[in-house]
Amino acid sequence: MSRSGDAESESESEAEYFSKDFDWEDVRADVESNPSFRYHLLPFQPSKSQSHSDVQAWKRFHVRHSSGKFFKERRYLLKEFPELVSSAPHTKLLEVGCGNGSTVLPILRANKDVIVYACDCSDETLERAKEILGAATIVAFSHRFRTFCCDLSTNGFPNWLVCNPCRDRFLQKPSIYLSDVTQDNGMHSTNPFSLEGCDCCTAGVNFVTLIFTLSAIPLERMPRSIKECFDVLKPGGMVLFRDYGLYDMTMLRFEEDKRVGFREYMRSDGTRSYFFCLDTVRDLFVSAGFIELELDYCCVKSINRQKGKCMRRIWVHGKFQKPVLS
């Protein structure tokens, strides 16, 4: 489901993604004082017909862009989320909305011990991801990369990923846990339960990556999707989040008739995109039970040398932890 091409168009050498090339408040002031952008700020009540599933639209999108040239490896994630490289042996990661594998490919290259479960709403897209990874020079990755088809926003994750008994054990009364996060990423806490011994499921994962995926889900289905991520994480596990930020240039390019909700738009190909402010992201994750570790706007000036234009890109960077069991 992840739409990576338009998000990562600038060159890797220019991309300091967790960056402050400019102040988000300055962009907000510019946008909200500009009459031509006024329609972006108006309340909007979406109709029921506009909240349909766009799974087929995403399948068509990935078929059109199946050559691989549209996508770029997200190597910057290894710097933005160093936990992906420095995690303990046998760490399990779930990539939600993996698309063609542009997120998991650099992770598998950089971390020889991590096990990656990758899901997408399109079987065709998953096959393409396996082809791309198969052609990459990654040592012994086949046993560390497992795909499955899943529309998170409507069906949730399968029980083989985390069974109901394990979910129940994860729901013990939590205690707030932050003291060791900086030192060892929160992955080496003392756990009263041995969760690796489950025979019917993977016993949960240590990380969930949501990279330009949540924005593709209708707003009213986001709370359930995040709760699913919470349930599948082991206590102390983290969601690593990155998505479109409010007043990103791609939002301002949408015409008024493309609005399908407040800060929510539909492209001509039928795929949708939501643009997040920090408060919305915070409310979604905290309401699901997460602890906020990091949350900020990433403001990057991207230069289009061919057109001689400077574009202000705005993304939201976040890390959220599931509390450790008391």
Buried (B, 14 or more C-beta within 10 A) or exposed (E): BBBBBEBBBBEEEEBEBBBEEBEBEEBBEEBEEEEEBEEBEEEBEBEEEBBEBBBEBBBBBBEEBBEBEBBBBBBBBBEBBEBBBBBEEEBBBBBBBBBBBBBBBBBBBBBEEBBBBBBBBBEBBBEBBBBBBEEBEBEEBEEBBBBBBBBBBBEBBBEEBBBEEBBEBBEBEBEEBEEBBEEEBBBEBEBEBEBEEBEEBBBBBBBBBBBBBBBBBBBEBBBBBBBBBBBBBBBBBBBBBBBBBBBBBBBBEBEEEBBBBBBBBBBEEEBBBBBBBBEBBBEBBEEBBBBBBBBBBBBBEBEEEEEEEEBBBBBBBBBBBBBBBE
